[in-house]
Amino acid sequence: MKKLNELLAGIKVLEVVGDSAVEITSVTNDSRQAKAGALFIAVKGVTVDAHRFIPQVVASGAAAVVCEDLPETIDEAVTYIKVENSTVALALLASAWYDHPSEKLRLVGVTGTNGKTTTATLLYELTQLLGYKAGLLSTVKNVVDRTEYEAKQTTPDHLSLNRLLHEMVEAGCEYAFMEVSSHACAQHRIDGLKFAGGVFTNLTRDHLDYHKTVDAYIEAKKMFFDRLESDAFALVNADDKVGSVMLQNCKAKHCTYSLRTMADFKAQVIEERLDGTTITLNGKELEVLFTGRFNVYNLDSVYGVALLLGFDRDDVLVKMSMLRPVSGRFQTMRSPRGYIAVVDYAHTPDALVNVLTAIKDVQCDCGEVITVCGCGGNRDHGKRPMMAAEAANRSNQVILTSDNPRDEDPEEILRQMEAGLDESNRSRVLKITDRREAIKVACRLAKKGDVVLVAGKGHETYQEINGVKHHFDDREVLADIFNEEKE
């Protein structure tokens, strides 16, 4: 329980109606959770304006309401706090309610289009291997020390985020690593958090269904770096042209990592294999269990963050050789018939190019590549033809299939993907709407030495169709196929 005026410290308040010293028993922006003594924050969302629920929460016994517009009817038993932006207020109140947990951790945020999950997860795993307790907030899972929780979105909502950080503090964690999505930046979910550092991986087309333009997407990412304080570090990919943009007006210590140019943390590829890569990090040779140059970028950034956090370089290098790929990220499975299946989350044109390039680099023209891919429904339509084109240009055969069609007609999604194909590669492309059948056909087509890439879902264990999530795991489907091949 906290007093309202304690929670409001640091928040720009325009007007107070009622007692600002009232006792608060809970904080919520969900009107259904507003019980007696609650502080309710009325947020103007994309689809719903929660101001309309104020009478409901007052009737439920809420002690106070934070809003942008005061209601016409004022209840004398309730305190009303008028603010300029209730979403920003929600973030700051969430942090205050949980005693500002980010200030008690060394919190590092990772943003960019591709590589966020791998980078954040490897940082968590590395820190644990080095003997420190840490937490993780990622697309795949949220972890408090060693206790795992289901992740419902890349960056949790304001209250869940601060609650998880608070649990990390209570569990004795010293470090925390989190993916910072563009949505989280635009929706002020990270406001009120103190970061020890930030990482920028890369930027390619994604989420234009939400941001509308690439410039708006870039600006959302940049908001994260603009908020970093002078005692933090900002580590950016020097090989991505947007990296320097992230550092403009950034008060944090500027640092870079690269494979192609001079940087604070320079990686080089010595030898590439399907089961790993020999690399150097600032001249120190290292064997890693990762494939693809995109993964070398991820490892380079992990190395950079570890040193910026003050970990011993030699200890870091030893432990990095023990790291393993993240679930659903270039996850390889060997068929009894001698071909390799690769499951990867690649769901943007650039990510698909990275994975297919990695396969070609290690395959040395010894076999063919068969790619199974699709595009999610209710998402950026513009990338659909691009995905099909990139798959066809870099594969011997392609099967277009469903990938979380959500509320859209999966056949129409495939037609939009097919529009990106030219006459020269249409003959090598099949359309099979049923994803399970598409994977089966790809495996039947594969010969010894071939690679079957199943892209788009990675770690996901469901197919979302018409608002319903049905269990579906690409890895399970492949395992079933491999078992049949043994018989």
C-alpha positions as CSV (number, residue, x, y, z in Angstrom):
1,M,0.0,0.0,0.0
2,K,1.3,3.4,-0.9
3,K,0.1,7.0,-0.7
4,L,-1.0,8.5,-4.0
5,N,1.3,11.6,-3.7
6,E,4.3,9.3,-3.3
7,L,3.4,7.5,-6.5
8,L,2.9,10.8,-8.3
9,A,6.5,12.1,-7.6
10,G,8.2,12.9,-10.9
11,I,4.9,12.9,-12.9
12,K,3.8,16.1,-14.6
13,V,0.3,16.7,-13.0
14,L,-1.9,19.3,-14.6
15,E,-4.7,19.2,-12.0
16,V,-5.7,17.4,-8.8
17,V,-9.3,17.1,-7.7
18,G,-9.6,15.5,-4.3
19,D,-7.1,14.1,-1.7
20,S,-3.7,13.5,-3.2
21,A,-2.6,11.7,0.0
22,V,-5.2,8.9,-0.3
23,E,-4.0,5.3,0.3
24,I,-3.7,3.2,-2.8
25,T,-4.0,-0.6,-2.7
26,S,-3.3,-1.5,-6.3
27,V,-2.5,0.1,-9.7
28,T,-4.2,-0.9,-13.0
29,N,-5.2,0.3,-16.4
30,D,-7.7,-2.6,-16.8
31,S,-11.1,-1.5,-15.6
32,R,-12.0,-5.1,-14.8
33,Q,-9.2,-5.2,-12.2
34,A,-10.1,-1.9,-10.5
35,K,-11.1,-2.9,-7.0
36,A,-11.6,-1.0,-3.8
37,G,-8.7,1.3,-3.1
38,A,-7.3,1.0,-6.7
39,L,-5.6,3.6,-8.7
40,F,-7.0,3.4,-12.3
41,I,-5.1,4.9,-15.2
42,A,-7.4,5.7,-18.1
43,V,-5.4,5.2,-21.3
44,K,-6.5,6.3,-24.7
45,G,-5.6,3.2,-26.7
46,V,-5.5,2.6,-30.4
47,T,-9.0,1.0,-30.4
48,V,-10.5,1.8,-27.0
49,D,-10.5,5.0,-24.9
50,A,-10.5,3.8,-21.3
51,H,-11.9,7.1,-20.2
52,R,-15.3,5.7,-20.9
53,F,-14.8,3.1,-18.1
54,I,-14.2,5.7,-15.4
55,P,-17.8,5.6,-14.0
56,Q,-17.5,1.8,-13.8
57,V,-14.2,1.9,-11.8
58,V,-15.6,4.6,-9.5
59,A,-18.6,2.3,-8.8
60,S,-16.2,-0.5,-8.1
61,G,-14.6,1.5,-5.3
62,A,-11.5,2.8,-6.9
63,A,-9.7,5.4,-4.8
64,A,-8.2,7.5,-7.6
65,V,-8.2,8.0,-11.3
66,V,-5.5,9.3,-13.6
67,C,-6.9,10.7,-16.8
68,E,-6.3,13.2,-19.6
69,D,-9.9,14.5,-19.5
70,L,-11.8,14.9,-16.3
71,P,-15.2,13.3,-16.3
72,E,-18.3,15.5,-16.3
73,T,-19.5,13.9,-13.0
74,I,-17.1,14.1,-10.1
75,D,-17.4,11.7,-7.2
76,E,-16.2,13.4,-4.0
77,A,-15.0,10.1,-2.6
78,V,-12.5,9.7,-5.5
79,T,-9.3,11.6,-6.3
80,Y,-8.9,12.6,-10.0
81,I,-5.4,13.4,-11.4
82,K,-5.3,15.1,-14.8
83,V,-2.2,14.6,-16.8
84,E,-1.0,15.4,-20.3
85,N,-0.4,11.8,-21.4
86,S,-1.9,9.0,-19.3
87,T,0.2,6.3,-21.1
88,V,3.4,8.0,-20.0
89,A,1.9,8.4,-16.5
90,L,1.1,4.7,-16.5
91,A,4.7,3.8,-17.2
92,L,6.0,6.0,-14.4
93,L,3.3,4.9,-12.0
94,A,4.1,1.2,-12.7
95,S,7.8,1.8,-11.9
96,A,6.9,3.7,-8.7
97,W,4.4,1.1,-7.6
98,Y,7.1,-1.6,-7.8
99,D,9.8,0.6,-6.1
100,H,11.7,1.5,-9.3
101,P,13.2,-2.0,-9.8
102,S,15.2,-1.0,-12.9
103,E,17.4,1.2,-10.7
104,K,18.4,-1.8,-8.6
105,L,19.5,-3.8,-11.7
106,R,22.0,-3.4,-14.5
107,L,19.4,-3.4,-17.2
108,V,20.4,-3.7,-20.9
109,G,17.9,-3.3,-23.7
110,V,18.3,-4.8,-27.2
111,T,16.4,-3.2,-30.1
112,G,16.5,-3.7,-33.9
113,T,14.6,-5.7,-36.5
114,N,16.4,-9.0,-36.4
115,G,18.6,-10.5,-33.7
116,K,16.9,-9.1,-30.6
117,T,15.9,-12.4,-29.1
118,T,19.2,-14.2,-29.8
119,T,21.3,-11.3,-28.4
120,A,19.2,-10.8,-25.2
121,T,19.0,-14.5,-24.5
122,L,22.7,-15.1,-25.1
123,L,23.5,-12.2,-22.8
124,Y,21.3,-13.8,-20.1
125,E,22.9,-17.2,-20.6
126,L,26.4,-15.8,-20.6
127,T,25.8,-13.9,-17.4
128,Q,24.5,-17.0,-15.7
129,L,27.5,-19.0,-16.9
130,L,29.8,-16.3,-15.4
131,G,28.2,-16.9,-12.1
132,Y,25.8,-14.0,-11.7
133,K,22.0,-14.1,-11.3
134,A,20.2,-12.5,-14.2
135,G,16.7,-12.0,-15.7
136,L,15.5,-12.1,-19.3
137,L,12.5,-10.5,-21.0
138,S,12.2,-11.8,-24.6
139,T,9.8,-12.9,-27.3
140,V,10.4,-16.6,-26.5
141,K,10.2,-16.5,-22.7
142,N,10.6,-14.3,-19.6
143,V,13.0,-15.6,-17.0
144,V,13.6,-14.5,-13.3
145,D,16.9,-16.1,-12.4
146,R,16.0,-19.7,-13.4
147,T,12.2,-19.5,-13.2
148,E,10.5,-19.2,-16.6
149,Y,7.3,-17.5,-17.5
150,E,5.4,-17.5,-20.8
151,A,6.0,-14.5,-22.9
152,K,2.9,-13.0,-24.5
153,Q,4.6,-10.2,-26.4
154,T,8.1,-9.1,-27.2
155,T,8.1,-6.3,-24.5
156,P,5.5,-6.8,-21.7
157,D,3.0,-4.2,-20.8
158,H,4.0,-1.4,-18.4
159,L,2.8,-3.1,-15.2
160,S,3.9,-6.6,-16.1
161,L,7.3,-5.3,-17.1
162,N,7.9,-3.6,-13.8
163,R,6.5,-6.5,-11.8
164,L,8.9,-8.9,-13.5
165,L,11.8,-6.6,-12.9
166,H,10.7,-6.3,-9.2
167,E,10.7,-10.1,-9.0
168,M,14.2,-10.2,-10.4
169,V,15.4,-7.8,-7.7
170,E,13.6,-10.0,-5.0
171,A,15.3,-13.1,-6.5
172,G,18.8,-11.5,-6.1
173,C,19.4,-10.8,-9.8
174,E,22.1,-8.2,-10.5
175,Y,21.6,-8.0,-14.3
176,A,18.6,-8.0,-16.6
177,F,18.4,-8.2,-20.4
178,M,15.3,-7.3,-22.4
179,E,14.1,-7.0,-26.0
180,V,12.9,-3.5,-26.7
181,S,10.4,-3.6,-29.5
182,S,9.4,-0.6,-31.6
183,H,5.9,-0.9,-30.3
184,A,7.2,-0.7,-26.8
185,C,9.0,2.5,-27.6
186,A,6.1,4.2,-29.4
187,Q,3.7,3.1,-26.6
188,H,6.0,4.4,-23.8
189,R,6.3,1.0,-22.2
190,I,9.9,1.6,-21.3
191,D,9.4,5.1,-19.9
192,G,10.5,5.3,-16.3
193,L,13.1,2.5,-16.7
194,K,16.8,3.1,-16.1
195,F,19.1,1.3,-18.5
196,A,22.7,0.5,-18.0
197,G,23.0,0.2,-21.8
198,G,21.3,-0.3,-25.1
199,V,22.1,-2.4,-28.2
200,F,21.1,-1.7,-31.8
201,T,21.3,-4.8,-34.0
202,N,20.0,-3.7,-37.5
203,L,17.0,-2.2,-39.2
204,T,15.0,-3.6,-42.2
205,R,11.4,-3.4,-43.2
206,D,9.0,-4.7,-40.6
207,H,5.9,-3.6,-38.6
208,L,4.8,-1.0,-41.2
209,D,1.2,-2.1,-40.5
210,Y,1.7,-0.2,-37.2
211,H,4.3,2.4,-37.9
212,K,3.1,3.1,-41.5
213,T,6.5,4.4,-42.8
214,V,10.1,3.3,-42.4
215,D,11.0,6.7,-41.0
216,A,8.4,6.3,-38.3
217,Y,9.8,2.8,-37.5
218,I,13.3,4.2,-37.3
219,E,12.1,7.0,-35.1
220,A,10.5,4.6,-32.7
221,K,13.7,2.7,-32.3
222,K,15.7,5.9,-31.8
223,M,13.4,6.9,-29.0
224,F,15.1,4.2,-26.9
225,F,18.6,5.6,-27.4
226,D,17.4,9.2,-26.9
227,R,16.3,8.2,-23.4
228,L,19.6,6.6,-22.4
229,E,21.4,8.6,-19.7
230,S,25.1,9.7,-19.7
231,D,26.3,6.9,-17.4
232,A,24.9,4.3,-19.8
233,F,26.4,2.8,-23.0
234,A,25.0,2.7,-26.5
235,L,26.4,-0.2,-28.6
236,V,25.4,-0.1,-32.3
237,N,26.1,-2.1,-35.4
238,A,28.5,0.0,-37.4
239,D,27.8,-2.1,-40.6
240,D,24.1,-0.9,-40.6
241,K,23.6,2.6,-42.0
242,V,20.9,3.3,-39.3
243,G,23.4,2.6,-36.5
244,S,24.8,6.1,-36.7
245,V,21.3,7.5,-36.7
246,M,20.6,5.8,-33.3
247,L,23.6,7.7,-31.8
248,Q,22.4,11.1,-32.8
249,N,21.4,13.1,-29.7
250,C,22.2,10.1,-27.6
251,K,23.9,11.1,-24.3
252,A,25.2,7.6,-23.5
253,K,28.8,6.4,-24.3
254,H,28.9,5.6,-28.0
255,C,30.3,2.2,-28.9
256,T,30.3,0.1,-32.1
257,Y,30.6,-3.5,-33.3
258,S,31.3,-4.7,-36.8
259,L,32.4,-7.4,-39.2
260,R,33.3,-5.1,-42.1
261,T,34.8,-1.9,-40.7
262,M,36.8,-0.5,-37.8
263,A,34.9,-0.7,-34.5
264,D,35.3,-1.0,-30.8
265,F,34.4,-4.7,-31.0
266,K,35.5,-6.3,-34.3
267,A,34.6,-9.8,-35.4
268,Q,35.9,-11.9,-38.2
269,V,34.8,-15.2,-39.7
270,I,37.6,-17.7,-40.2
271,E,35.7,-20.9,-41.1
272,E,31.9,-21.6,-41.5
273,R,30.3,-25.0,-41.0
274,L,26.7,-26.2,-40.6
275,D,27.4,-27.1,-36.9
276,G,29.4,-24.0,-36.0
277,T,31.9,-21.3,-36.9
278,T,35.4,-20.3,-36.1
279,I,35.6,-16.6,-35.5
280,T,37.8,-13.9,-33.9
281,L,36.7,-11.3,-31.5
282,N,39.1,-8.4,-31.3
283,G,41.8,-10.7,-32.6
284,K,41.0,-13.6,-30.1
285,E,40.1,-16.9,-31.9
286,L,37.0,-18.7,-30.8
287,E,34.9,-21.8,-31.7
288,V,31.2,-21.2,-31.5
289,L,28.2,-23.5,-32.0
290,F,26.4,-21.0,-34.3
291,T,26.0,-20.8,-38.1
292,G,25.7,-17.7,-40.3
293,R,27.2,-14.3,-40.3
294,F,24.1,-12.8,-38.8
295,N,24.8,-14.9,-35.7
296,V,28.4,-13.7,-35.7
297,Y,27.0,-10.1,-35.5
298,N,24.9,-11.3,-32.5
299,L,27.9,-12.8,-30.8
300,D,30.0,-9.7,-31.4
301,S,27.4,-7.6,-29.7
302,V,27.1,-10.0,-26.8
303,Y,30.9,-9.8,-26.4
304,G,30.8,-6.0,-26.5
305,V,28.1,-5.8,-23.9
306,A,29.9,-8.2,-21.6
307,L,33.0,-6.2,-21.6
308,L,31.1,-2.9,-21.2
309,L,29.5,-4.4,-18.2
310,G,32.9,-5.0,-16.8
311,F,33.2,-8.8,-17.1
312,D,36.7,-10.3,-17.5
313,R,37.5,-10.7,-21.2
314,D,39.1,-14.2,-20.9
315,D,36.3,-15.5,-18.8
316,V,33.8,-14.1,-21.4
317,L,35.6,-15.8,-24.3
318,V,35.7,-19.2,-22.5
319,K,32.0,-19.1,-21.6
320,M,31.0,-17.8,-25.1
321,S,32.3,-21.1,-26.6
322,M,29.7,-22.9,-24.4
323,L,26.7,-20.9,-25.6
324,R,24.1,-22.7,-27.8
325,P,21.6,-21.4,-30.3
326,V,18.3,-20.0,-29.1
327,S,15.2,-22.2,-29.6
328,G,13.8,-21.8,-33.1
329,R,16.7,-19.7,-34.3
330,F,18.7,-21.6,-37.0
331,Q,17.8,-24.8,-35.1
332,T,19.1,-27.8,-37.1
333,M,17.6,-31.3,-37.2
334,R,19.1,-34.2,-39.2
335,S,16.9,-36.5,-41.1
336,P,17.4,-40.3,-41.2
337,R,17.6,-39.9,-45.0
338,G,20.6,-37.6,-44.8
339,Y,19.2,-34.2,-45.4
340,I,19.2,-31.3,-42.8
341,A,16.1,-29.4,-41.7
342,V,16.6,-25.9,-40.3
343,V,13.8,-24.2,-38.3
344,D,14.2,-20.5,-38.1
345,Y,12.0,-17.6,-37.0
346,A,12.8,-15.5,-40.1
347,H,9.7,-13.6,-40.9
348,T,11.1,-10.5,-42.6
349,P,12.7,-10.4,-46.1
350,D,16.1,-9.5,-44.6
351,A,16.0,-12.3,-42.0
352,L,15.1,-14.8,-44.7
353,V,18.0,-13.5,-46.8
354,N,20.4,-13.9,-43.8
355,V,19.3,-17.5,-43.1
356,L,19.4,-18.6,-46.8
357,T,22.8,-16.9,-47.3
358,A,24.1,-18.7,-44.2
359,I,22.9,-22.1,-45.6
360,K,24.5,-21.4,-49.0
361,D,27.8,-20.3,-47.4
362,V,28.2,-23.6,-45.5
363,Q,26.6,-25.9,-48.1
364,C,29.2,-25.2,-50.8
365,D,26.8,-26.2,-53.7
366,C,26.8,-29.8,-52.4
367,G,23.0,-30.0,-52.3
368,E,19.8,-28.1,-52.9
369,V,17.8,-25.8,-50.6
370,I,14.1,-26.2,-50.3
371,T,12.4,-23.4,-48.4
372,V,9.0,-23.4,-46.7
373,C,7.7,-20.0,-45.8
374,G,4.6,-17.8,-45.4
375,C,3.5,-14.4,-44.1
376,G,1.3,-13.6,-41.1
377,G,-2.2,-12.2,-41.4
378,N,-3.2,-8.8,-40.2
379,R,0.4,-7.6,-40.7
380,D,2.4,-5.6,-43.2
381,H,1.1,-6.6,-46.7
382,G,4.0,-4.9,-48.5
383,K,6.6,-7.4,-47.4
384,R,4.6,-10.4,-48.7
385,P,5.8,-10.3,-52.4
386,M,9.3,-9.5,-51.1
387,M,9.4,-12.6,-48.9
388,A,8.4,-14.8,-51.8
389,A,10.9,-13.2,-54.2
390,E,13.8,-13.5,-51.7
391,A,12.9,-17.2,-51.0
392,A,12.7,-18.0,-54.8
393,N,15.9,-16.1,-55.6
394,R,17.9,-18.0,-53.0
395,S,16.4,-21.5,-53.0
396,N,16.2,-24.3,-55.5
397,Q,12.5,-25.0,-54.6
398,V,10.0,-23.0,-52.5
399,I,6.7,-23.9,-50.9
400,L,4.5,-21.0,-49.9
401,T,2.2,-21.9,-47.0
402,S,0.3,-20.5,-44.0
403,D,2.0,-18.7,-41.1
404,N,-0.6,-17.4,-38.6
405,P,-3.2,-16.2,-41.1
406,R,-5.1,-14.7,-38.1
407,D,-8.3,-13.0,-39.5
408,E,-7.2,-13.1,-43.2
409,D,-7.9,-15.6,-45.9
410,P,-4.7,-17.7,-46.1
411,E,-5.2,-18.2,-49.8
412,E,-5.3,-14.5,-50.4
413,I,-2.0,-14.1,-48.4
414,L,-0.4,-16.7,-50.7
415,R,-1.7,-14.9,-53.8
416,Q,-0.1,-11.6,-52.5
417,M,3.2,-13.4,-51.9
418,E,3.0,-15.0,-55.4
419,A,2.8,-11.6,-56.9
420,G,6.5,-11.1,-56.1
421,L,7.6,-13.9,-58.3
422,D,8.8,-13.4,-61.9
423,E,8.4,-16.0,-64.7
424,S,11.9,-17.3,-64.3
425,N,11.2,-18.8,-60.8
426,R,7.4,-19.5,-60.8
427,S,8.0,-23.0,-62.0
428,R,10.1,-23.7,-58.8
429,V,7.4,-22.5,-56.4
430,L,4.4,-24.5,-55.0
431,K,1.5,-23.2,-53.0
432,I,0.3,-25.5,-50.2
433,T,-2.0,-23.8,-47.7
434,D,-1.8,-26.5,-45.0
435,R,1.5,-25.9,-43.3
436,R,1.9,-29.5,-42.1
437,E,1.4,-30.8,-45.6
438,A,3.8,-28.2,-47.0
439,I,6.6,-29.4,-44.6
440,K,5.9,-33.0,-45.5
441,V,6.1,-32.3,-49.2
442,A,9.4,-30.4,-48.7
443,C,10.8,-33.3,-46.9
444,R,9.7,-35.8,-49.5
445,L,11.4,-33.6,-52.2
446,A,14.7,-33.5,-50.2
447,K,17.6,-35.8,-51.0
448,K,20.7,-36.6,-49.1
449,G,22.8,-33.5,-48.7
450,D,19.9,-31.1,-49.2
451,V,18.7,-28.5,-46.7
452,V,15.0,-27.9,-45.9
453,L,14.4,-24.5,-44.4
454,V,11.2,-24.1,-42.5
455,A,10.9,-20.4,-41.9
456,G,8.7,-18.0,-40.1
457,K,7.5,-19.5,-36.8
458,G,10.7,-20.7,-35.1
459,H,9.9,-21.2,-31.4
460,E,6.2,-20.6,-31.8
461,T,3.9,-23.6,-30.8
462,Y,0.7,-22.5,-32.4
463,Q,-1.1,-21.4,-35.6
464,E,-3.5,-18.5,-35.1
465,I,-6.6,-18.9,-37.3
466,N,-9.7,-16.7,-37.0
467,G,-8.7,-15.5,-33.5
468,V,-8.1,-19.1,-32.2
469,K,-4.6,-20.5,-31.5
470,H,-4.2,-24.1,-32.5
471,H,-1.2,-26.1,-31.3
472,F,1.4,-26.3,-34.1
473,D,5.1,-26.7,-33.8
474,D,7.4,-26.9,-36.9
475,R,9.9,-28.9,-34.9
476,E,7.3,-31.5,-33.8
477,V,6.1,-31.9,-37.3
478,L,9.6,-32.5,-38.5
479,A,10.3,-35.0,-35.7
480,D,7.1,-36.9,-36.7
481,I,8.3,-37.0,-40.3
482,F,11.8,-38.2,-39.3
483,N,10.2,-41.0,-37.2
484,E,8.2,-42.1,-40.2
485,E,11.3,-42.1,-42.3
486,K,12.9,-44.6,-39.8
487,E,10.1,-47.1,-40.3
